[in-house]
Amino acid sequence: MDDLEGFESWHEDWMAWERFQDELERIKEENAYEDLHDFKDKSVSLLQETSTQSVPERCNNPVEQ
């Protein structure tokens, strides 16, 4: 194998590795966005649930610490 073939092989491997890393980063960002979205949904739901309870109900349900 001459130097040009070695370089081409190395370059192809490097480009495949970069595509792999890009895909991993994309998946990681999607998962982080979904987790944030789920967290916001749960927070809104909890706030709505708490705001619809009467004061005595809230007092009888102490928050776990």
Buried (B, 14 or more C-beta within 10 A) or exposed (E): EEEEEEEEEEEEEEEEEEEEEEEEEEEEEEEEEEEEEEEEEEEEEEEEEEEEEEEEEEEEEEEEE
